[in-house]
Amino acid sequence: MKLYSGPVSLFSRKVEIALHEKGLPFEQILVPFTQTGGYSPRNPDVLAINPKGQVPVLVDGDLSVYDSTVILEYLDEAYPEPALHPKTPEDRARCRLFDVFGDEVMLAPLRSLMHRTEPKPDNMQRWDAQEAKAREAEPVLAGHFAEIDRALRGKDYLCGAFSAADIAVFMAVFWTRRLGGPSLREHEALAAWYERLCARPAFARVIAEIRAADAELSAPVEGAFRE
């Protein structure tokens, strides 16, 4: 099994956590990345498999799969234990909705913070404009934190037992913290859940890899991982 991944790719790292949680050995192929050029030029193997030219791409035998959500669903069907999706149709639907919440709903405002890992431009007016958009996005992200906190009250995990929902939403929360977004301080259930996941070996391993990649590739972000 091979996974084409990016050193600071949210969705690639989401898949890596799932693979580690399932105990599946895989060859990690990190595609070249810089903060100024992104993934250009695109990896030819990735381009041949994914029409969007993006990582992650999973190759398992003769099968090639792209899109992190599709990959997680494939892994659960091909390698069912331990399961990453609940058993009942209702709970599976709830799990998938949390996946959409992390991957799409939270990602929309989160994109406004992503310039913070890039080198500051010579034209600081551009940076100031980007920061103005980031400041508008931060209260939206704080509101999403409050939603997750409410969903977690009285529960250890979003769908009762640990699931793909926790992986997807964790990655959005982690990326928000990585980019100097809102604090978890006012959200007791969310903060406890976040620490619970950070302590899992699969999450701890991927977090360490992301932080090592940031030390090499990214500009320091003021307020990153604030308490």
C-alpha positions in Angstrom: 0.0 0.0 0.0 1.3 3.5 -1.0 0.0 6.9 0.1 1.0 10.0 -1.8 1.0 12.7 0.9 2.0 16.2 1.5 4.1 17.3 4.5 1.6 20.0 5.5 -1.5 18.6 3.7 -4.5 18.5 6.1 -6.3 15.9 4.1 -3.3 13.7 3.6 -2.5 13.7 7.3 -6.2 12.8 8.0 -5.7 9.6 5.9 -2.4 8.9 7.7 -4.1 9.0 11.1 -6.7 6.5 9.8 -4.1 4.1 8.4 -2.2 4.2 11.7 -5.4 3.7 13.7 -6.1 0.6 11.7 -2.5 -0.6 12.0 -2.1 -0.8 8.3 1.5 -0.6 7.0 2.0 1.8 4.0 4.7 3.5 2.1 4.5 7.2 2.5 5.5 9.2 -0.6 5.8 12.8 0.3 5.4 15.0 -2.8 7.6 18.1 -3.0 6.1 21.3 -1.4 7.2 24.8 -0.7 5.2 27.7 0.9 5.8 29.9 -2.1 5.3 27.4 -4.9 2.9 25.0 -3.2 2.9 21.6 -4.9 4.1 22.9 -8.3 5.3 21.2 -10.4 2.7 18.5 -9.6 3.8 14.9 -9.0 3.2 13.0 -12.3 1.9 9.9 -10.4 -0.6 12.0 -8.6 -1.7 13.7 -11.8 -2.2 10.3 -13.5 -4.5 9.2 -10.7 -6.4 12.2 -9.5 -7.8 14.6 -12.1 -7.6 17.4 -9.5 -3.9 16.7 -9.2 -4.1 16.8 -5.4 -2.9 14.6 -2.5 -3.8 12.3 -0.8 -3.8 9.4 -3.3 -3.9 5.9 -2.0 -2.7 3.0 -4.1 -3.7 -0.5 -2.8 -2.7 -3.2 -5.2 -4.4 -2.5 -8.5 -6.7 0.1 -7.0 -6.0 3.8 -6.8 -8.3 6.1 -4.7 -8.3 9.8 -4.1 -10.3 12.2 -1.8 -9.7 11.7 1.9 -13.3 10.8 2.7 -13.5 8.2 0.0 -10.2 6.8 1.1 -11.4 6.4 4.7 -14.6 4.7 3.5 -12.6 2.3 1.3 -10.3 1.5 4.2 -13.2 0.6 6.5 -14.8 -1.7 3.9 -11.5 -3.3 2.8 -10.0 -3.6 6.3 -13.0 -3.5 8.7 -11.3 -3.9 12.0 -11.0 -1.6 13.9 -14.0 0.1 12.4 -13.9 3.9 11.7 -17.6 4.2 11.0 -20.5 3.3 13.3 -22.7 0.3 12.6 -26.2 1.7 12.1 -27.3 3.7 9.1 -28.3 6.6 11.3 -25.0 6.8 13.2 -23.1 6.4 10.0 -24.9 9.3 8.5 -24.1 11.4 11.6 -20.5 10.4 11.3 -20.4 11.5 7.6 -22.0 14.8 8.5 -19.3 15.5 11.0 -16.8 14.6 8.3 -18.4 17.2 6.0 -18.4 19.7 8.9 -14.7 19.3 9.4 -13.7 19.1 5.7 -16.0 21.7 4.2 -17.8 23.8 6.7 -14.8 24.6 8.9 -12.4 24.7 6.0 -14.2 27.6 4.4 -13.2 30.2 7.1 -10.0 28.3 7.9 -8.7 29.1 4.4 -8.5 32.8 5.4 -5.8 31.9 7.9 -3.6 29.8 5.7 -1.4 32.7 4.5 0.1 32.9 8.0 2.6 30.0 7.3 3.9 31.8 4.2 6.8 34.3 4.1 5.5 37.8 4.5 5.3 39.6 1.2 7.4 42.7 0.3 4.1 44.5 -0.1 2.7 44.6 3.4 -0.6 46.0 2.2 -1.4 42.6 0.8 -0.5 41.0 4.1 -2.7 43.5 6.0 -5.6 42.7 3.7 -5.2 39.0 4.3 -5.0 39.5 8.0 -8.3 41.6 7.8 -10.0 38.6 6.3 -8.4 36.3 8.9 -9.8 38.4 11.7 -13.3 38.2 10.1 -12.9 34.4 9.9 -11.7 33.9 13.5 -15.1 34.5 15.2 -16.7 32.1 12.7 -14.2 29.4 13.7 -14.8 30.2 17.4 -18.5 29.6 16.7 -17.7 26.3 15.2 -15.7 25.4 18.2 -18.8 26.2 20.3 -20.8 23.8 18.1 -18.4 21.0 18.6 -18.2 21.6 22.3 -22.0 21.3 22.5 -21.9 18.1 20.5 -19.3 16.6 22.8 -20.9 17.3 26.2 -21.3 14.1 28.1 -19.4 12.1 25.4 -15.8 11.1 24.9 -16.1 11.1 21.1 -18.4 12.7 18.6 -20.4 9.6 17.7 -20.1 7.8 21.0 -17.2 5.5 20.1 -14.1 6.8 18.3 -14.7 7.2 14.6 -13.8 8.9 11.3 -15.8 11.9 12.6 -13.2 12.5 15.3 -10.3 12.3 12.8 -11.9 14.8 10.3 -13.0 17.3 12.9 -9.8 17.0 14.9 -7.8 17.9 11.8 -9.8 21.1 11.3 -9.4 22.1 14.9 -5.7 21.3 14.9 -5.2 23.3 11.7 -7.1 26.2 13.2 -4.8 26.1 16.3 -1.7 25.7 14.0 -2.6 28.9 12.2 -3.1 31.0 15.3 -6.9 30.8 15.4 -9.2 30.9 18.4 -8.4 29.3 21.7 -10.0 26.2 23.2 -10.0 27.8 26.6 -13.7 28.5 26.9 -14.8 25.1 25.5 -14.2 22.5 28.2 -15.6 19.5 26.4 -13.8 20.3 23.2 -10.5 20.9 25.0 -10.8 17.6 26.8 -11.6 15.7 23.6 -8.7 17.4 21.8 -6.3 16.3 24.5 -7.8 12.8 24.5 -7.1 12.5 20.7 -3.6 14.1 21.0 -2.7 11.3 23.4 -3.6 8.5 20.9 -0.4 7.1 19.3 -1.7 7.6 15.7 -2.5 11.2 16.3 0.7 11.9 18.3 2.8 10.5 15.5 1.2 12.6 12.8 1.2 15.7 14.9 4.9 15.3 15.5 5.5 14.9 11.7 3.4 18.1 10.9 5.3 20.1 13.5 8.6 18.9 12.2 7.6 19.8 8.6 6.5 23.2 9.8 9.8 23.8 11.4 11.5 23.2 8.0 9.0 24.7 5.6 6.7 27.2 7.3 7.0 30.7 8.7 6.4 30.9 12.5 2.8 31.8 13.2 2.1 34.2 16.0 -0.3 32.7 18.5 -0.1 29.2 17.2 -1.4 26.6 19.6 -2.3 29.3 22.1 -3.9 28.0 25.3 
